[in-house]
């Protein structure tokens, strides 16, 4: 839908709460990074689908989301759940090579600094 067409249509402002008892508290933590308001559009696909173009997310905080929709329909909030990445433990041989490299580079740096000081 074109931006000017949205301005001409009536707008419905919805205040949807994110703290209902059926939402596990795990999902209400900071792991949800983005919430987006959507409305059901029967014209999409053969059976209908959620359409984000029909709604605008005005404000979203941890406990509520304010939506502005351009049709009167069934509304929902789509939330993006982001899991923290789990990094594997570093292998012992990689750690050993890393610290040997650090030690050699510091020793060579001190050696070259000593040569420069002696030649001055």
KASUL-V244939 format. One record per helix or strand. SS is the DSSP state (@ for helix, = for strand). FROM is the first residue (numbers start at 0). LEN is the number of residues. If there is no record, write none. Layout:
ss->[SS:SS]
from->[FROM:FROM]
len->[LEN:LEN]
//
This chain:
ss->[@:=:@:=:=:@:=:=:=:@]
from->[2:11:24:31:48:51:54:63:74:91]
len->[6:6:4:10:3:3:6:6:7:28]
//
